[in-house]
Amino acid sequence: MGGASIFHPISGSLTPSEASMKEDQAVLFDYLLTEFLRIEDVSNRLERTRELLERFGSWYDIKDVLNMIPESWSVELVSGFLISAFRRLVHEKNEAMVVKALSGAENLQVAAALVEKCSTVGPQ
């Protein structure tokens, strides 16, 4: 859940303790990925890392993962993670656009109500 993403995965109304717990879990998942990348048996390292990223990819920032995995790894090895991460980013971007549009509509309603009220009261 690093800061490289412009859309933060923790949204909504979390209490400070819930947010702290989420951050602690993210740190533990980062540690787990680091340890998986240290597995000596190459085929086991590839398989375990791929499984971790596919099952728990929402805990990871794309940029951090791409910086951690060796450049020699094929994109195919992390394709499941990348696909779900990009889908999540697109979803978050679309959600942000809807929220922005709804906020703009609400602002227009308030402005229209203000103009109507001012015209009813008249000049003072």
Rosetta constraint file for C-alpha pairs under 8 A:
AtomPair CA 1 CA 5 HARMONIC 7.89 0.50
AtomPair CA 1 CA 8 HARMONIC 7.19 0.50
AtomPair CA 1 CA 9 HARMONIC 6.69 0.50
AtomPair CA 1 CA 23 HARMONIC 7.88 0.50
AtomPair CA 1 CA 26 HARMONIC 6.46 0.50
AtomPair CA 1 CA 58 HARMONIC 7.85 0.50
AtomPair CA 1 CA 59 HARMONIC 5.66 0.50
AtomPair CA 1 CA 60 HARMONIC 5.27 0.50
AtomPair CA 1 CA 61 HARMONIC 5.14 0.50
AtomPair CA 2 CA 60 HARMONIC 7.18 0.50
AtomPair CA 2 CA 61 HARMONIC 5.30 0.50
AtomPair CA 2 CA 64 HARMONIC 7.31 0.50
AtomPair CA 3 CA 8 HARMONIC 7.68 0.50
AtomPair CA 3 CA 61 HARMONIC 7.79 0.50
AtomPair CA 4 CA 61 HARMONIC 6.91 0.50
AtomPair CA 4 CA 63 HARMONIC 6.54 0.50
AtomPair CA 4 CA 64 HARMONIC 7.97 0.50
AtomPair CA 5 CA 61 HARMONIC 6.84 0.50
AtomPair CA 5 CA 62 HARMONIC 7.90 0.50
AtomPair CA 7 CA 89 HARMONIC 7.12 0.50
AtomPair CA 7 CA 92 HARMONIC 6.32 0.50
AtomPair CA 7 CA 93 HARMONIC 7.10 0.50
AtomPair CA 9 CA 58 HARMONIC 7.94 0.50
AtomPair CA 10 CA 14 HARMONIC 7.97 0.50
AtomPair CA 10 CA 19 HARMONIC 7.59 0.50
AtomPair CA 14 CA 18 HARMONIC 5.78 0.50
AtomPair CA 14 CA 19 HARMONIC 5.94 0.50
AtomPair CA 15 CA 19 HARMONIC 6.21 0.50
AtomPair CA 16 CA 20 HARMONIC 6.07 0.50
AtomPair CA 17 CA 21 HARMONIC 6.11 0.50
AtomPair CA 18 CA 22 HARMONIC 6.20 0.50
AtomPair CA 19 CA 23 HARMONIC 6.23 0.50
AtomPair CA 20 CA 24 HARMONIC 6.19 0.50
AtomPair CA 21 CA 25 HARMONIC 6.20 0.50
AtomPair CA 22 CA 26 HARMONIC 6.18 0.50
AtomPair CA 23 CA 27 HARMONIC 6.30 0.50
AtomPair CA 24 CA 28 HARMONIC 6.35 0.50
AtomPair CA 25 CA 29 HARMONIC 6.22 0.50
AtomPair CA 26 CA 30 HARMONIC 6.20 0.50
AtomPair CA 26 CA 59 HARMONIC 5.84 0.50
AtomPair CA 26 CA 60 HARMONIC 7.45 0.50
AtomPair CA 27 CA 31 HARMONIC 6.24 0.50
AtomPair CA 28 CA 32 HARMONIC 6.15 0.50
AtomPair CA 29 CA 33 HARMONIC 6.24 0.50
AtomPair CA 29 CA 59 HARMONIC 6.94 0.50
AtomPair CA 29 CA 60 HARMONIC 7.77 0.50
AtomPair CA 30 CA 34 HARMONIC 6.27 0.50
AtomPair CA 30 CA 60 HARMONIC 7.34 0.50
AtomPair CA 31 CA 35 HARMONIC 6.25 0.50
AtomPair CA 32 CA 36 HARMONIC 6.14 0.50
AtomPair CA 33 CA 37 HARMONIC 6.21 0.50
AtomPair CA 33 CA 49 HARMONIC 6.81 0.50
AtomPair CA 33 CA 52 HARMONIC 7.46 0.50
AtomPair CA 34 CA 38 HARMONIC 6.67 0.50
AtomPair CA 34 CA 68 HARMONIC 7.89 0.50
AtomPair CA 35 CA 39 HARMONIC 6.85 0.50
AtomPair CA 36 CA 45 HARMONIC 6.09 0.50
AtomPair CA 36 CA 48 HARMONIC 6.65 0.50
AtomPair CA 36 CA 49 HARMONIC 5.82 0.50
AtomPair CA 37 CA 45 HARMONIC 6.11 0.50
AtomPair CA 37 CA 46 HARMONIC 7.99 0.50
AtomPair CA 37 CA 49 HARMONIC 6.78 0.50
AtomPair CA 37 CA 69 HARMONIC 7.52 0.50
AtomPair CA 38 CA 45 HARMONIC 7.33 0.50
AtomPair CA 39 CA 44 HARMONIC 7.17 0.50
AtomPair CA 39 CA 45 HARMONIC 5.15 0.50
AtomPair CA 40 CA 44 HARMONIC 7.97 0.50
AtomPair CA 40 CA 45 HARMONIC 6.96 0.50
AtomPair CA 41 CA 45 HARMONIC 6.00 0.50
AtomPair CA 42 CA 46 HARMONIC 6.15 0.50
AtomPair CA 43 CA 47 HARMONIC 6.16 0.50
AtomPair CA 44 CA 48 HARMONIC 5.94 0.50
AtomPair CA 45 CA 49 HARMONIC 5.95 0.50
AtomPair CA 46 CA 50 HARMONIC 6.01 0.50
AtomPair CA 46 CA 77 HARMONIC 7.53 0.50
AtomPair CA 47 CA 51 HARMONIC 6.14 0.50
AtomPair CA 48 CA 52 HARMONIC 6.08 0.50
AtomPair CA 49 CA 53 HARMONIC 6.17 0.50
AtomPair CA 50 CA 54 HARMONIC 6.11 0.50
AtomPair CA 50 CA 77 HARMONIC 6.32 0.50
AtomPair CA 50 CA 78 HARMONIC 5.99 0.50
AtomPair CA 50 CA 81 HARMONIC 7.85 0.50
AtomPair CA 51 CA 55 HARMONIC 6.01 0.50
AtomPair CA 52 CA 56 HARMONIC 5.73 0.50
AtomPair CA 52 CA 57 HARMONIC 7.13 0.50
AtomPair CA 53 CA 57 HARMONIC 4.49 0.50
AtomPair CA 53 CA 60 HARMONIC 7.95 0.50
AtomPair CA 53 CA 78 HARMONIC 7.34 0.50
AtomPair CA 53 CA 80 HARMONIC 7.84 0.50
AtomPair CA 53 CA 81 HARMONIC 5.48 0.50
AtomPair CA 54 CA 78 HARMONIC 7.78 0.50
AtomPair CA 54 CA 80 HARMONIC 5.66 0.50
AtomPair CA 54 CA 81 HARMONIC 4.90 0.50
AtomPair CA 56 CA 60 HARMONIC 7.69 0.50
AtomPair CA 57 CA 81 HARMONIC 5.76 0.50
AtomPair CA 57 CA 84 HARMONIC 7.56 0.50
AtomPair CA 57 CA 85 HARMONIC 7.01 0.50
AtomPair CA 58 CA 85 HARMONIC 6.87 0.50
AtomPair CA 60 CA 64 HARMONIC 7.25 0.50
AtomPair CA 60 CA 65 HARMONIC 6.82 0.50
AtomPair CA 61 CA 65 HARMONIC 6.33 0.50
AtomPair CA 62 CA 66 HARMONIC 6.16 0.50
AtomPair CA 62 CA 82 HARMONIC 7.44 0.50
AtomPair CA 62 CA 85 HARMONIC 6.91 0.50
AtomPair CA 63 CA 67 HARMONIC 6.17 0.50
AtomPair CA 64 CA 68 HARMONIC 6.21 0.50
AtomPair CA 65 CA 69 HARMONIC 6.21 0.50
AtomPair CA 69 CA 73 HARMONIC 7.21 0.50
AtomPair CA 73 CA 77 HARMONIC 6.84 0.50
AtomPair CA 74 CA 78 HARMONIC 7.54 0.50
AtomPair CA 75 CA 79 HARMONIC 5.80 0.50
AtomPair CA 76 CA 80 HARMONIC 7.95 0.50
AtomPair CA 78 CA 82 HARMONIC 6.21 0.50
AtomPair CA 79 CA 83 HARMONIC 5.96 0.50
AtomPair CA 80 CA 84 HARMONIC 6.31 0.50
AtomPair CA 81 CA 85 HARMONIC 5.98 0.50
AtomPair CA 82 CA 86 HARMONIC 6.01 0.50
AtomPair CA 83 CA 87 HARMONIC 6.15 0.50
AtomPair CA 84 CA 88 HARMONIC 6.08 0.50
AtomPair CA 85 CA 89 HARMONIC 6.24 0.50
AtomPair CA 86 CA 90 HARMONIC 6.16 0.50
AtomPair CA 87 CA 91 HARMONIC 6.09 0.50
AtomPair CA 88 CA 92 HARMONIC 6.11 0.50
AtomPair CA 89 CA 93 HARMONIC 6.05 0.50
AtomPair CA 90 CA 94 HARMONIC 6.11 0.50
AtomPair CA 91 CA 95 HARMONIC 6.07 0.50
AtomPair CA 92 CA 96 HARMONIC 6.11 0.50
AtomPair CA 93 CA 97 HARMONIC 6.29 0.50
AtomPair CA 94 CA 98 HARMONIC 6.31 0.50
AtomPair CA 95 CA 99 HARMONIC 6.25 0.50
AtomPair CA 96 CA 100 HARMONIC 6.13 0.50
AtomPair CA 97 CA 101 HARMONIC 6.15 0.50
AtomPair CA 98 CA 102 HARMONIC 6.10 0.50
AtomPair CA 99 CA 103 HARMONIC 6.08 0.50
AtomPair CA 100 CA 104 HARMONIC 6.20 0.50
AtomPair CA 101 CA 105 HARMONIC 6.22 0.50
AtomPair CA 102 CA 106 HARMONIC 6.17 0.50
AtomPair CA 103 CA 107 HARMONIC 6.19 0.50
AtomPair CA 104 CA 108 HARMONIC 6.29 0.50
AtomPair CA 105 CA 109 HARMONIC 6.32 0.50
AtomPair CA 106 CA 110 HARMONIC 6.30 0.50
AtomPair CA 107 CA 111 HARMONIC 6.12 0.50
AtomPair CA 108 CA 112 HARMONIC 6.03 0.50
AtomPair CA 109 CA 113 HARMONIC 6.13 0.50
AtomPair CA 110 CA 114 HARMONIC 6.15 0.50
AtomPair CA 111 CA 115 HARMONIC 6.23 0.50
AtomPair CA 112 CA 116 HARMONIC 6.13 0.50
AtomPair CA 113 CA 117 HARMONIC 6.08 0.50
AtomPair CA 114 CA 118 HARMONIC 6.07 0.50
AtomPair CA 115 CA 119 HARMONIC 6.13 0.50
AtomPair CA 116 CA 120 HARMONIC 6.20 0.50
AtomPair CA 117 CA 121 HARMONIC 6.22 0.50
AtomPair CA 118 CA 122 HARMONIC 5.95 0.50
AtomPair CA 118 CA 123 HARMONIC 7.87 0.50
AtomPair CA 119 CA 123 HARMONIC 7.89 0.50
